[in-house]
Amino acid sequence: MNDMTKPPLGIPQTAPIKSATFTDPINAEIRRAAATGIYDIRGGGAKRKVPHFDDLLFLGASISRYPLEGYREKCETKVTLGTRFAKNPIELDIPITIAGMSFGALSGPAKEALGRGANAAGTSTTTGDGGMTPEERGHSSKLVYQYLPSRYGMNPDDLRKADAIEVVVGQGAKPGGGGMLLGQKISDRVAEMRNLPKGIDQRSACRHPDWTGPDDLEIKILELREITGWRVPIYIKVAGARPYYDTTLAVKAGADVVVLDGMQGGTAATQDVFIENVGQPTLACIRPAVQALQDMGMHRKVQLIVSGGIRTGADVAKAMALGADAVAIGTAALIALGDNDPRWEAEYNALGTTAGAYDDWHEGKDPAGITTQDPELMARFDPIAGGRRLSNYLKVMTLEAQTIARACGKNHLHNLEPEDMCALTVEASAMSGVPLAGTNWVPGRGGDY
Amino acid sequence: MQTLDMATTELREVNATLQSQKADTNQRAWEIVNPKGSHAIACGLDGPIEVTVRGSTGYYCGGMNKEATVHIVGSAGPGVAENMMSGTVIIDGDASQYAGATGHGGLLVIKGNASSRCGISMKGIDIVVHGNIGHMSAFMAQSGNLVVLGDAGDALGDSCYEARFFVRGKVKSLGADCEEKEMRPEHIEILKDLLERAGADAKPEEFTRYGSARKLYNFNIDNAAAY
């Protein structure tokens, strides 16, 4: 007699199907949260796939437009930032700047390397939460000093040493959120610079302690200008949250430069739930910001710096074609220095991760010796060689952007325009205002050939 | 005494004149008249001069002060003496929000009352308020001393670090991780010195000390309700 509880031999069975909702990473996070009782904290920007510059293409020259000769006909890359009110605007050779990253989050030698690389490429670096170190001032010929809610290390002497001041209102990785530097990375020097005990978790405030709203911000900027004698440009950095209104209000408050950071922009450490679920993709932020500047008649008068996921010269060219005056890189600069390099794969594995995925920068155990304050790990990183790699990378990106600009017939990167591009997806078209490839259609706008 | 009349002199000229007075200046006494609530008066000073502002001021008077003494014969708007490094700022009247915010050093004396968030994120400054202070004062205060002869509003010292708070009157409520502390002899000495320097007629023994319970210094899920 047959056993009816067992399927007959030779009958196909249903294959195991994993849930598209409860994926392996989601389930692992549920188990981790249940075991530890704390949300996941990590560095970097959004890892989820969002519409990005990859979804745009350049059209290149054709009968209606003629190209410029590569390596023969000039394609300028210089940019001047802060022309609105400052006596001494910043003049950069290339429109790619280094975004704010703190001493504390990064080691001293890593900050030095950023300065060396930026200098060699003719661009600026930016301080971060934690103040200005003599090393980064010494190694950066053009240094932007961040004015942050925490005001760690803030003092008028350093303020006056800066080539520009960046009032940080928001950060793409965490619009509406503050900073976090966990106790593991609080060395004696970091603790001293921040006036806090060693070894405690340092929370940075999410909003400024002495102003709220754009009317106050205008007065705060007046004070900063009075203290610095109206010499240096004042940038306002906003997260990619409400780019049209934030840009409008930043200009109203008196900004010389608006820095706009989309959700792919990195952070030293914050909650993963924040990084992945708050803010807008960089691609979606640029056109509203440019529109705001155009509506006020301030496009090119107040410069726009875009950051968050800039990786290649093509990304630089696309951001500028959408109307940015310059871009800023953070994560890409760290990778150029040596962050997440496969040469440390065995050590990444020992930390439970792999090269390319390591993002526990807050733990201070970075095998590459960049996002750490551990003297032994820091010693692995050579700031001179790192600086050289960064300058190489910046120059390659510039050459790539020039290559594209020449192909579009442009003798300056600033002359790139949305009409030089098409979008590969309906989403990217709607976000960027660039017509869908093969059509003259931008969702929400209509359009005819 | 040199006089700067803001009825006829632009803010930029007033500040540039005062900021250019360095340690060796022999023009140490200055007077500003007709301030009319202007913002950012006498900010960024960098030398041992004495500035008397005859009238009330707007935002950020005496901001980022170093070494100078700024005396406001009137009341002060928001953010007076913000991020002060050293020196002294004295307000005869009341001070609006964020008085002494993020101050690293020096002495701020408010002879009237201070509004909300007095001493927010203070990093070493000493603040003496002869009257009362508003809610959320000394929020995230890191170091320094806040002395209040009157009462304190809600949530005093919320999420504070190593700053000390001395209150003579009532405290409406303490903020997260702020608790009453024992007044030891060294605290009496600190307080005595501050009261004297601030011209305050009070005895150190009349005060209660508050400070951080240090329970939120490192994250613990069991403290989640306090965050």
Contacts between the chains, C-beta under 8 A, distances in Angstrom:
chain1	res1	chain2	res2	distance
A	36	B	221	7.8
A	37	B	221	3.5
A	37	B	222	7.7
A	38	B	219	6.3
A	38	B	221	5.5
A	150	B	121	7.2
A	151	B	83	6.3
A	151	B	102	4.1
A	151	B	121	6.4
A	151	B	123	7.4
A	154	B	83	5.7
A	154	B	102	6.6
A	155	B	64	7.4
A	155	B	83	7.5
A	155	B	85	5.9
A	155	B	104	6.7
A	156	B	44	5.5
A	156	B	46	7.0
A	156	B	64	4.2
A	156	B	66	6.4
A	156	B	83	7.7
A	156	B	85	6.7
A	159	B	64	7.4
A	182	B	219	8.0
A	183	B	217	7.9
A	183	B	218	5.7
A	194	B	142	7.9
A	195	B	104	7.2
A	195	B	123	4.3
A	195	B	124	6.2
A	195	B	142	4.9
A	195	B	143	5.6
A	196	B	142	5.8
A	196	B	161	5.9
A	196	B	162	7.8
A	197	B	161	6.9
A	197	B	162	6.4
A	197	B	217	7.4
A	199	B	218	7.9
A	200	B	161	7.6
A	200	B	217	4.0
A	200	B	218	6.2
A	201	B	217	6.7
A	201	B	218	5.3
A	201	B	219	5.6
A	203	B	140	7.7
A	203	B	159	7.7
A	205	B	121	6.8
A	205	B	140	6.4
A	209	B	98	6.1
A	209	B	101	4.6
A	209	B	102	5.8
A	209	B	117	7.1
A	209	B	120	4.4
A	209	B	121	4.7
A	209	B	139	7.7
A	209	B	140	7.8
A	210	B	60	7.6
A	210	B	78	6.7
A	210	B	79	4.1
A	210	B	82	5.0
A	210	B	97	7.7
A	210	B	98	4.1
A	210	B	101	4.2
A	210	B	102	7.2
A	210	B	120	7.3
A	211	B	78	7.7
A	211	B	79	7.2
A	216	B	59	7.4
A	216	B	78	7.5
A	219	B	39	4.9
A	219	B	40	7.2
A	219	B	58	7.3
A	219	B	59	4.6
A	219	B	60	6.9
A	220	B	59	7.7
A	220	B	60	7.3
A	222	B	39	5.8
A	222	B	40	5.3
A	223	B	39	6.9
A	223	B	40	4.1
A	223	B	43	5.4
A	223	B	59	7.1
A	223	B	60	4.3
A	223	B	63	5.2
A	223	B	79	8.0
A	226	B	11	6.8
A	226	B	12	7.0
A	226	B	15	4.9
A	226	B	40	4.7
A	226	B	43	5.4
A	226	B	44	6.3
A	227	B	19	7.9
A	227	B	43	5.5
A	227	B	44	3.4
A	227	B	63	7.0
A	227	B	64	5.7
A	228	B	44	7.7
A	229	B	16	6.8
A	229	B	19	7.5
A	230	B	12	7.1
